Amino acid sequence: MRITATLLAFFCALILNANAIKNGDFSEGLKYWMRDTDQVKLSETVKAGNKPAVCILPRTELRQVVTIDPDATYELSFLVKGENINAANPGKNGARIMLNAGSVWDRVTANADNRCMTGSFDWQRVVYRFEGSKFKSNKLRIKLVLDTDGKCYFADLKLTEVGTKAPAPKVSDTARGKYFRESYLADYPLAAFYPTDKSYGFVEPGQSANFCLQFKEMPGLEYSITVKNDLGKVVYTVPRKPYTANTLITIPGQERGYYIVEATAFIQNQPIAMIQSAFVSTPAIKGKRDPFFQITQFGIIADLIDGYRMLGAGSVVLPIISFEKGDHMQNARKRYLHGYKNFLNSDFDVHALYVGGQHGLNRQSEHFVKGYPMYNDAYFKEVELSVTAAATVLKGKIKSLGSIYEMPSHANMRHKHCGTWSEALSQQLFTARVVSRAARKIDPTLKISAGGNNVQMYIEPMERIVMNDLADEFDIYNIDAYFGNWNLTNGNPSIPEKSLRSFYLESSRLAQSLGKTPLVQNTETGYAIYYGDRYDRGLAHTQAALTTRALIISKSAPVSSVALFRIATSYGGKFVDPLEVCMTSCWKPIRSGSKLYHTPLPGGAAYATCARELKFVKFYKEIKTGDNIVYAYIFTRPDGKTLLCPWMVEGTMTLKLDLAQTARHVSMFGRETDIPAGQYDLVLSQIPCYIILDEAPESVANQIEKLLTGSRPLYKAGAKLIAPDQAMVYVANTGNTKSYCTIAGQTLELFPGSISNIAVPYKPGSKTIPVAIQGTKQVIEAEVISDTVKFTRVTSAPVFDGSGQYLTGRKMQKLTVPTHVKPAEALQPERGFFKSSMTPDNHNISAEYFLGYDDKNIYIAVKVDDPVHQQRYKNQNLWRDDCVQFVFAKTAVPPADARLFTTDIKEYNKGQNYGVALTARGTEFVRYGVPYKPQLKSLVTRRGNITFYEIAVPWSELKSKPGDLLYFSFVVPNNDKKSQTNAPYWLDMADGVCGNRDDALLPLVIFE
């Protein structure tokens, strides 16, 4: 068999190479080695057998730069001995060898977990293997380090090449086991692996699942298959065997649940690529499917119709688009009667929807520049013609036709849309009216939907204004019920429990007040994940849990249908980077050649389970704890049984159910378990489950309410200074009944599910204030956030010229390392951010500052001693590099100790957040989160290692005056490395600005 030179180099037998470390055995003294002090030398008394040993003394190092091949595998070996090595932080401090190239570090010690070596120990041989590709460089720095007391001896150092390894996968930031498909061999393409059954990965229990596996063919290529259920249990394997083009894989039928299929490619026993696929084993739904489960108008794919059936969807929405060119009727017949004929002749309830507000139309036109409307007569004529054609060819085939228009987005997004409320309101009015009248002209009996509000806070008054004017134009009110951050890749998503149900209820009340059905439509919801996410863990599982919780909550509300956004789209063809954001919930699209295939995501399995268990159920009751941590929804099923759907939004908890009869437990992915009568421990987590009980719903509800009563603390308290001798005390009542408490002799009324507050005297130095719950013996200690910061009155306004003369004779406060560094992890020596034995040529960053005021301005002066100044950004991104960031807040807010879970953190960070920086363009400043430039006066200059920030904040900018209640803090972000996109740490005057943005943590300003 003929093998290419590359493969031969990759898989040749291991060859022992010459030592890459020059004079690693110290036979030539310290030749080729660099040391930071002459104290580092060979020991005269200690040897490793007959080999010389170098002695490393406290806070010294010895180093050498060697040449390596990034595509090779290396073995580092050495002898090491320790004497009385003492460390205040064992494991992180002590003796070790550090490997470094650029920003990449690795630590090597005699300990199994590579923690630093401490104590006294005799000679040990250490052998450590690593891949050169980890350092992405052909130059590697080897450093022998001791950063604490004691002595450490090293001898016989060898660095040898033990094999050639393929370069890292081409996908960005990849690591083995991180993505659903990976390649470990240079230029070897990513594989394709997808279900071939007509339902695209959905099969019935006991029915085999079929796949096509596509690796690039190579001589000697083999593959293996492993199938696991969602619990990680292996249920089927295919031992390694020769691969042939487009290998077809058949997995034997499995019980109900979700299954991950993983294929690995091998050459001569070495893995060169991996890819996952998946399938869902679920019973087909007999009879009519629930139209509540709807396929959205965005990205509906005709080929997936059998998949939609097995998914459990009962209705679909056809998108109405503007044709712009050609004959409208001819285009409509081709698009709807041909492209969607399978849906029109199916058992789905079919609807149609025009998505209003294509942004950018006429945006740059001469008329728009002059102030004319963005949308002109030609645009609305196009809408009319397109809807008329759609209504004509779809007449008698659809349940409703309507329009959606995300008015808040259009009103607030100046860069994409009109950016004004008045124009957004008018555009929604005209769009909905044109669509309604064009459709009703063709079919007067057709139900018309309209709306599209996607932010609950704008229901009153904005949405009410326009929908009231449209009252005669529509029958069904629709919304886009997102509830905050839908992009899981951004972290900290807004969970559906916080506002989704209240959004529905408020929208329903609006619809009823206009004489419409109380059942609203949710035309768009969902969560985005990374395209590269695996099927067996990670964001895809988080997406599945959040989607399930959102659907259960929606089923409890007055909602006729919920359309999951982009249930499948044309994604897949353009993806190379696995960190591309992908807005799909049920299938991951996989492109093979010119055709798009689909593999079920965890969200698809969860959706299928939800569609079966919630099919035509009727809402009975919502039960939750007072702190809104535990949720339980109770429904009645068409067969007369009761359905319980419980979960927690954080943590875990066990409910001891007392079951009168046998019940059934169904997991989020559909695994079924019979529960015998008697006591059953139901463990709750963030993953919902379904419990089917042959008991009356009121009996189930009473038991759950009883179990949850007292399961969580009823009261929470915290306090915040509002004056040097006064504090605001906040008390949260998480229960369901009103109560009272006594604080410093005053009575405070505590309303259920609310936070109450009262101002009381504060004795300086006190850490807590007692809160006595009336009618009980319970006393809660409210911890006081008592930090203060002093501002000094100045008699003459400072002159900003970079000289800082006005600071002469003034006492300056100082931020230093390590006292003021956040986060704490930045202090780890291996990171090399601060002066240490590892970075001897740098000196620590520090900052001196002065805070002053007069009747016109607040003054902030900060001198930052930083040898490397880097600021590559502008506007809202200044925080990413060197700058000064500061926040002013004018009101006290409840501390975290007294907050309810349902309150959005944004409610506690409304303070004014500013950044000032020295860029290549000069001094720049910004107020974060607003589109306009603040009224600041600022000058930033740099001389030598000192960056001097001079800032004046007018009281008019803060809408405040001297002596008013005010909170303040500032930080100095620092980023010295071009390889890092964000500042890795900052000097912190006080909490509340970076890391944990929270007005409650800002110190109280004292005006001297």
N, C-alpha and C positions, 0 to 999 in steps of 0.2 A: 504494500500500500504506500502510495506516494504522499508525503505530508509537506506542506509549505514550510518555508524557512521560519516564518513567524510562529506557526504551531509547534515546530520542532524546538524552537527556543522556549516556547511556553511550557511544554510538557517534557522536556528532557529530564534525565535523572539528575538528582541534586548533586551539585559539584561544589567542593570546598574551595573557596577563593582566597586570595591573599587578604591579609588584614588591612582594612581601609583606614585604620587608625595608625598613624605613624608613631613609632616608638611607644606602642601600647604597653610593652612590658617594662618600660623605663630603663632599659639596658643602656641607653645613652643619656641618662639623667633626665632632665626636663626639656630636652631638645624637641622642637615642634609644638610644645605646649605653651599656652599663654596663662599667666596668673595675675591676679589683681594685687598681690602683695608678695614681698620676698619671703614672708613667713611660710609660704607654701613651698615645701621641699621634700626630698626623699628622706625617709626615716633612717636614722643611723642605727637604731636598735631593733626595729620591728621589720620582719620580712615574712613573705608568704612562702614558706619552705625555703628554697634558694632564690626566690624571685624578689627584686626590689619592690618596695611599697612607698607610695606617696602619702604624706600625712596632711589631711585637710583640717585646718584649725577653725574655731568658731568664726562665722560670718566671713568666710573666704571661699574662693572657688578656683578651679583649674579647668581650662577649656581648650578645645581644639575644633577646628572646622574641617570636615572631611567631605569627600565627593562621593555621592551615591547615585544610583540609577532609580528614578522614580517608579520604574516598571519592574523592579526587582524585589525579592523577599530577602530580608536580612536577619542575622542572628547576632545579638550583642551579648558577650559573656565577659565576666570579670569576677575577681575575688574581692571581698569586702570584710572589714573588721571594725567594730565599734568599741569605744571606751567612754563610759559615763556621759552619754549623749542625753541631755535633759531638754525637754521641750514643754513650754506652757500649754501648747496645743498639740499633743501627740498625734501623729498621723499626718498632720498638715505641715508641721515643722520638724526638722531633723536633718538627717543625711539622705542624699539620693543622687542619682545621675539624671540630668534633664536633657532631653533631646528637643531641639528647636530649629524651626525654619520659618521665618516670617512670623505670622500670628499663630502658628500651630505649635503646640507644646505637648510633650509626653514625658511621663515620669517613670523611672525604672529603679526598683529597690529589691531587697531580698524578701520582702513580704509578698504574700500571694496576691493581695489586692493593690500592690504597689503604693501602699501608704508609706510615708517617710519612716526611716529607720531611727530608732531611739534605743537608749539603754546601753548595756555592755554585751557584746557577743563575739565569739571567736570567728575565725575565717569561714566564710561561706562562699560557695560558687553560685553565681546568679547567671541564668541563661534566659534571654528575652528575645522573642521573635516578633518582627513587625514588617509591615508592607511599606516600601519606599513611597508608594503613591499617597500615603497619608500626609506626607509633608509637601507634596506638589512642588518639589525643588530638587536640584541636583547638589545643593549645598546643605549640609546638616551640621549644626553646632552641637557638640557633646560637652556637657558641663558637669564637673564633679563638685557638688555643693554641700556645705554645712552651714545652716543659718541659725544655729543655737549653740549652747555650751557643749563641751566635750571634744573628742577627737574621732576622726574617721580615717581609715586606711584603705586605699584602693591598690590593686595589683593585677597584672596580667589581663589588660583590657584588649578584647578582640572584637572587631566588627567585620563579619564575613557575609558574602552573598551566598545564599543557599538555594536560590531558585529564581526563575523569571516569572513574573506575574503579569497578567493582562492589565492594562490601565483601568481605572475606575469607570463605571458606566458613564455614558455620554450625558444622561439626564442630570440636571443640576442638583447639587447638594445631596446626592444619593448615598445610601448606606444599605448594606444587605438587610433585607427584611423590612425595609421602610416603605416601599411602594408595591403596588399590585403586580408590576412587571419590571424586571431589571435585567441588565446585560453586564457581564463581567469581563468581556473580551473586547479588545479594541476593534471598532468598526463592525461589531456584530449587532445586527439590528434587533430592536425590540420585537418580541413575538406577538402573535394574535391567538386568542383562545376564547371561543364563544360557543354558546348553545346553538344547535341547529334545528331543534324542534320548532314547530310553527308558533308555539306560545313563547318562544325566546326565553327558555330557562324555567318556565312554570310547568310542572308535571304533577299528575295525581299520585297519591301514596301508592307505592308498589310499582309504579310505572318507571321504566328506565329513562335516564337522561342522556342525551347525545350531544357530543361536542366535536368541534373541529379544532385541531391543534396545529399551528403554523409556526415552526422554527425554520430558520434559514438552513437549508441542507448543507452538510459538510461531511467529508469522509470520516467514518467512525462515530458519527453523532448518535447518541442514545438519549432516551428520556425515561422518566419515571413519573408516576401519578400518585398523589395522596389525597384522599377525601376525608374531610372532618366536618362534624356538625358544628352548630354555633357555640357549643360548650367546649370545643377543642378536642373532642373524642374522635379518634381515627375510626372510620366505618368501612373504608375500602382502600386498597392500594393496588397499583400495577407496578411490579418490580421493573428495574431498569431493562430496557430492550431497545433494539435498533429503531431509529426513526426513519420514516419515509414521508414524502411530501403530503401535506394535508391529511395527516393521520386522524382518523375518526376514533373517538373515545366514547365508549358506552359505559355508563355507571349504573349498576343494578338499582332497582327501585328501593326507596327508603321510606320510613315512616314520616309523618307530617313534620315539617321543620325547614330550616335553612342550612345549606351545605356549601362548603368552600372546597373547590377542586384546585390543587396546586400541581403544576407541571414543572419539572426541572430538566434542563438539557445538560448533557455531559459529553466531554471528549476525554477518552482515556482516564476515566474515573474522576475527572475534575469538572465541577459545575461551571458552566459558562453563561447560563441564563436561567431565569425563572419567570413564570407568569401564573397568576391566579385567574380562576373563573368561578362561577357559582350557579346554583340552581335552587329552586323553591319547590318543595313537595307539599302540595295543598289540595284538598278536595275541590272539585269543580262545584260551583254554586248551581243548585237546581232551582229552576223557576226564575222569576224576575229578579234581577239585581237591583240594588238600592240606588236610585238616581242621585242620592246625596253624594256618593263617591263619583266625582266628575273628572274627566280628562280636560285639561285647560286648552284654550285656543292657541296658546303659544307652543309651537313645535309639535302639533299632533301629526303622527306618522301613520299613513294608511297600512303599511306592512305590519304594524303592531296590533291590529284589531283583535286577533286571537289572544295576544298577550294581555290586552286590556280586559278581555272577558275573564281570563284566568286571574288577573289581578283583582277583579271584583268590581270594577267600575260599572256603573249603570247608566251613565250619561256622558256625552261628549259635546264639545263646543267647537263649531267650525269657525275659523277666523275669516271675517270679511275684509278684503283688502282693496285698495284703490288700484285700478288697472292702469290708469294714466294714458296708456297707448293701446291702439287697436279697438275693435268693436267690443263694447262692454258685455253685450248679451252673449256673443260668441266666446269671449274669455270666461264668462261666468259658467256657461255650460261645460266648458272644458275643465275648469277648476273644480266645480262642485259636483256635477253629474258624473264626470269621469274620475277625477282625482279622489273624490270622497264617496263614490257610489257604494262601496262596501258598508260604510256607516249608514248611508241613507236607506239601505235595504236590510238593515240589521235589527237586532232587538234592543239597541241602545235608544234612550231618549236623546234626540239630537236638537241642539240649540245653535244659534249663530250670533256672533258678536263682532261689532266694529270697534276697533281700538282707536280711540280718538287722540288727536294731538300729536301727529308726527312733527317732531321738533325740527326746526331749521328751515321750514318751507318759507321762502321769500325773506329769509333772515337777513341776507345781504342786499336785498333789493333796494333800489333807490327810494321807493316809497316808504319802506320800513325805516330806513335811516332818517327820513324826514318826520317820522312819528306816526305813520299810518299803521293800521293793524297788521300783525304778522300774517294772519290768514285773510286772504282776499276772496272775492266772489268766485274766482276760478277754483280755489281750493274747495269751497263748499259745493260748487257745481260738480266737482269730481266725486265728492262724498255722496252726493245725491244719486249720480249715475251708477256708482258702484253698488250702493245699497239697493237701488231699484232693480238692477240686474240680478243681484243675489236673491232678493225677495221673490222675484219672478220665477227663477229656476228652482227655488227651494220651497215654493208654495205647496202646502199640504204635507211637507216632509219634515218640518221642524216644529218644536214646541214653543219657541220664543225667538225673538231677534232683538238685539239691543246694542247699546254702546257703553263703553267705559272711558273715563277720563280722570286721570290722577291729578286733580286740581291742585292739591298742596305742592306736589312736585313741580308743576308748571309755574306756580306762583313764587316758589322759593329758589328755583334753579335758573338764575339769570344767564349762566353760561350755556345752558342747553335749551331753555324754553323762554317764554316771555319775561318771567321774573317779576311780574307784578300781579297783585290779587285781582285788580279790576279787569285786566285782560284775561287772566285765567278763568274768572267767573263767566265772562262773556263768551269765551271760546267753548267752555263746557255747555253753556246754554245753547249756542248755535249748533254745535256738533250733535247734541242729543236731540234737538228739535228737528234738524234736517233728517237724521236717521229715522226718527219716529214717523215723520210725515211721509217720507219716501216709502217706508215699509207698509204703513197702513193704507197708503193709496193702492198698493197692490193687493193687500189682504187686510181688510178692516177688522177681522176677527183675531189677528195675530197678537199674542201677548208681547208687550214691549218692556224691555228692561233698560234702566239708565242709572247712572251714578259713577262710582269709581273712587270715592274718597279713600285714601290710604293712610290717613293720620287721624286718630280718634279725636284729638283735641280740636279739630276743625269742623266737627259736626255742627257745633254751635259757635258762631252764627253762620259761618261761611257756607257750609253745605246746605244748611236749611234755607238760606236765601235763594240759591240757585234752584234747588229741588222744589221749593215752593212755587217758583215761577214755571217750573216744568211739570207741575202736578197733573195737567191734562194730557201730557205727552207720554206718560209711561204707566205701567201696571206693577212692575216689580223693581224694588230698589236693590242695587248691587253695590258692593264695596270691594276694595282690595285690602283685606284685613291682615296686613302685616302688623307686627307688634314690636318694632324696634330693629335691632341689628339682625338681619337675616343671613349675614355672611359669617359662617362659622370660622372661616380662615382668619378673620379679624380678631377672634377671641372674644370672650365675655358676651355671648349672644343674649338678647332679650328673650326670656323664656315666655311661653304662651300663658302661663298661669297669672302673670302680672296684669294683663289687660285685655286678653283676647275676648273673654266672655263678656266683659263690660262693654267692649267695642260692639259686639253683636247686639247686646241688649239695648244700648243707646241708639244704634242704627235702626233696630226694630221699632223703637218708640217713635223715631222720626218718620218711618214709613207709615205707621198707624195714624200718626197725626195728620198725614196727608191723604188719608183714606185708602191706603194700599194694604196689601197683605202684610202681616207681621213677619212672614218668612222671607228674610233677605237672602241674597246670593253672595257668596264669597268667590269672586272671580280669579283670585290669585293669592297663593300662599306657598311657603316652602323655605328651605334652607340651602345655602350653597356650601360645597365642600371642595377640596382639592381633587382634580381629576385623578391624580396618582394614588389616592387613598386606597388602602387594602380593604378586602372584604371581611377580614376576620377581626379587625380591631380599628381603633382610631376614630376620626371624625365621622366616618360613614355610620358607625354605630351610634354616635351622639345624634347625628341627623335622624336616624331611625327612631330613637326614643323621643326626640322633640316633635317629630312629625306625628307620631302616634298620640302623644299627649295633646297636641293641637287638634287632631281629629276627634278625640274623645270629648274634649271641651266643646268643640263645634257642634257635636251631636247633641249636647245638652242645651244648646241655645236655639233660638228661633231662626234656623238656617235651613233653606231647602236644598242647597248644594254647596260643596266646597271643591274648587278646582285647584289641584296641585300644580304649581308653576313648573312648566317645562318638564313634564314627566319623562319625555324623551325628545331629543333634539338632534340637530346635525352635528353636535359636538363629536369629536373623535378624529376627524381628518386632519385638523391643524395642530393637534397636541403633540408636542415634543417634550416640553417641560412638565413634569408631573405636578408642579406647584401652580399650574394654571387653575384659576377658579372655575368650577363647573356647577351650574345651577340645575342639577338633575337629582331626583329623589329615589326613583324606582329602578332605573336601568343605567348602567354605565355603557355609553356607546363605544364600540370598537370598530375601527375601519380596517377592512381587508380589501386591498385593491380599490375599486371604485364603489364598493358596497359597504353599507353601514350595518353592523350587527349590534346586539344588545345583550348584556349580561346583568342579571338581577343584583341590585345592591341590597344591603341589609334593609334599607328603607322600602324596597319592593316587597320583601318578605313580611315586614311589619305592616305595610299597607294592606297586603292580601289578608293577613290575619284580622286586621281591624275591619275590613270590608265584610268578612264573614261573621265575626262576632257581634258587630254593631248593625247588621243588616235589619232594617225596618224596626229597630228597637225604639221604645218611647221613653223619654227622659222622666225619671222619678225624682231624684234629689241629688244635690251637690253637698258634700260634707267636707269640711276642712278644719284644721286646727286654727286657733286664733292667730298664730304667727304665720299662717299660710305656708307651712312646711309640708304637711301631709294633705293629700287630696284623695277623695274617693267619690266616684260618680256611680250612681245606681240607676239602672234602666230595667224596664220590663221587656221581655222578648216576645215575639209573636207566638211562641209555643207556651206562654204562660209562666215560664221560669224567670228568675231574677238574675240580672247580670251586674256584678260588682267589678269596677275598674279602679284599683287604688295604686298610688305611688307616692314617693317623696321627691321634693325638689332638691334636697341635699341630704347627705347622710343616709343611714339605714335605720330600720326599726322593725320590731317583730310584733305582729298582732296575733293574739291567741284567740282564734275563732272557735266558737262552739257550734259545730254543725249538727243539726238534727237529722239530716239525711246525707247520703253520698253526694258529693259535689264534684265538679270538674275544674281543673286548673289548666289554663291555656297561656303559654308564654307569649311574649311579644312576637316571636317568630313562628308561633303555631304549635310548638310541642305540647302534647296533651298528657295530663296525668289525672287519674281518678283519685279523689280524696275521700277516704272512708268517713263515716259519721263519727262524731266525737270531737275532741279538741285537736286543732290543727294550727301549727305555728306558721303564719304567713309572713315571710320576710319582705319588707318593702324597700325599694331603692328607687333610683331615678328612672328605672325601666318599668313601664306599666305592665300589668298582667290582667287576665280576664278570669273571673271566678263565676261559674254558672251554678246557681243554687236552686233547688226545688223548694223554695220558701217564699213567703210573701215579701214584697219589697219593703213594707214598713217594718217587718221583723228584722230584716237585714240592716236597714238604716238605723234602727234603734240599737242594735248590737254594735255597729261601727261607731256611732256617736258615743256610746258608753265607753268603748275601748279607747277612744281618742280623748275623752274628757280627762284632764289632768295629766295627759301624756307629755305635755310641754309646759314650760314655765308660763304662768299667766301674766307676770309683770316683769318689765325690764326698765332699767333706769340709768341715766347718765347726766352729767352736768357740764356746763361750759361757762367760763368767766364772761361777764358782760361789763364788769368794772373791777378795779382792784379789790373791792370789798363786797362784790355782789356777783351771784352766779344764777344762770338760768338752769333750772332742773327740768329734765324731760322724763316722763314716765309713759311707757307703752303698755296698753291694756290689750293683751292678745286674746282675751276671752270673749264671750258672747253677751255678757251682761254689764251694765254700768256699775261702777264702784267708786270709792273715794279713798284718798290717802292724805296723810298729814306730813307736812314738810316744814320744819322751823316754825311750828305753831300755826301754819296756814293749811287750809283744806283745799285740795285739788280734786276736781271731778274728773274721773277717768272713763271715757266713752269706749265702748267695745270696738276693737279693731282700729284704735286710733292712738295717736301720741298727744299727750297733754303736757303743758309746760307752765312753770310759774317762777318768778324771780324771787330769790331769797337772799338774806345776808350771807356773806362768806367770810370766814376767818382765814386771813392769809396763812398759807402753809398747810391748811387742811387738805387731805387727800380725798376724802369722801364726805357726802352729805346723806344722813339717814332718811329713808322714805318708809313711813309706817302705813301699811295697808289697813284701813279701818275695818273693823269687824273680824279681824284675824290677829294672830300674833306675829305675822310676817313683817319683817323689817328688811328692806333692801338698801344696800349701801351704793349710792350713786357716785361713781368715780368722777372726779372733777378734772377736766382738762384746763390747767391753770397757767399754761405758758404765756409769757408776755414779751413784748419787744418795745424798746424805748426809742422815740423820735425826739430829737433835740431842736428847740426853736432857734432859728438863725435870725440875726438882726439885719443882715444885708444879703441880698440874693447872690448865690455863687455865680461866678463867671466861668462858663465852660470853654476853656481853651487848651485843655490837656495838661496844664501846669499843676492843677490841684492846689493852688495857693490858699484857697479858702479852708483847706484841711489842716493848715499849719497850726499846731498847738491843740488840735482837737484829738480826743481819745478815739482811737479806731478799734473796732472789734475785729476778730480774726477767725477765719475758717481754716482748719488745718487737717493734715493726714496723720493718723487715721480717724481722729475724733469725729469729723464731720462728713465722712465718706458714706454714700449710699449708692447702690445696695452693698451690704456687707461682703458679698461674694467677690466684689471687685478688689478686695484686699488680699485675696489669695495670691501668694508670691508667684505661682506658676503663670498667672496672667500677665505679669511683668508691667503693670500700670505704674507702680511706684518704686521709689529708690529701695534697692535691696541688693543682696549679693548677686542676684540674677540680672539686675539692670543698673550697674554701678555708674554708668555715664549719665543717667538721668537724675534730676532732682525733683523732689515732691512738689506738686502744685499746692498753692495756698492762696488765700484771698483776704484782704483787709477791706473793711467797709465802714461807711458812715451813713446814718439815716437822720435826716433833718426835715424841717418844715417852716413855712411862714404862712401868711394869710392867703398867698396866691398858689403856692405849689408844695408838693412833697418832693424832697431831694434824696436821691440814692446815688452814692458814689462807691464804686467797687474797684479795687486794684487787684488784679489776678496775676500772680507770679506763675507763669506757665511758659516753659522754653519752647513749646511747639503750639502755634496757633493755627487752627484749621477751621474754616467755615466755608462750605461749598454750596450752601442752600440759600433760599430766599423765602420771603412771605411766611406762610403757615408752616414751613419746614425748618425754620431757623433753629429749633430745639434739637435738631439732630446732631449739630456740631457745636463748637465753642460759642458760648453766649452767656447772657444773664437772663434768667426767667423769674418773674415775680408775679404774685397774686395779691389783690386786694379784695376783701369781702366786707360787706356793710351790715350783714345780719348774722346773728347766731343761728346755727342749725343743730339738730339733734346729733349727739355723738353716736358712733356705731353701736354702743352698748344699749341705746334706747330706740333703735330703729326696728321697723317692721320689715319683714322679708320682701313684701310686695312693693315697697317704695323704691323707685329707680334711683340709682346713685347719682344720676344727673340732677336730682332735686337738691343734692348737697354739694354741688360744685358749680354754683352759679356766679361765684366771684369772678372779677375781671382779671384775665390771665394774659400777661404781656411777655414779649421776648425782645431783647436788644442785642445786636451783634455787629461785629466788624467784618464785612464781606469785601470781596474784590471791588465792589462798587462804592465802598465807604460805609458809613454808619447806616444801619437799617433797623427798623423796629416794627412790631406787629402786635395787634391784640388778637389772640387765638380765638377762633370760632365765630368771628364776625367778618363781613366782607369789606368793611371800610377801614381806613387808616386812623389810628387813635390820635388824639391831640397831645402828643408827647414832645418834649424837647430833649434831644440826646446827642452826645458826642462820644465816640469810642476812638481812642488813640492807642498806638502801640510803640513802645520804646524798649529795645532790648528784650528782656523776657517778660515785661510788664504790659498787660492789656488793661487800659484804664477806661472804665465805663462811668459816664456822667449822665444822670437822668433826672429830668424834672417832670413830675406828673401834676398837671393843673388840678386843683380841686374841682373845677368845672368838668373835667374828664371823668372824675369819680362821682360827680353829682353829690358831693359831700363838703364838709368844712371842718376846720380844726375843732377837736373836742367831741365830734360825733363818734358813735360806735364804729370801730374799724378793726379789721384783722389783716395780718400781713405776714408773708414769708417770701424768701427768694432762694434760688439755687444757682450754682455755676456748673452747668453741664460741660464735660470735657471729652474730646475725641481726638486722639493723636494719630489714629491709624486710618489710612485710606481704605483699607479692606473692610472697615466697619461702617455700615450705613447710619447707625445711631450711636450717640454718645453712650459708652458702656457704663459710665458712672457720673456722679455729680457731687459737688460740695454742697451740703444741705444746712442752711441756717436753722431750719425747723421743718417738721413734716407738713404735708398737705399740698405740696406743689408737684413734685415728681414721684413716680412709683405708685403712689396712692393718693391721687388727686381728691382732696376732701376738705371743704371749708371748715369742718369741725376741728381739724387738726391745726389750723392756722393760729399763731399766737395773737393775743389781744394787744392792740397798739396802746401804749402809754405815752401821752404827750407831755414832755418835760418843758 
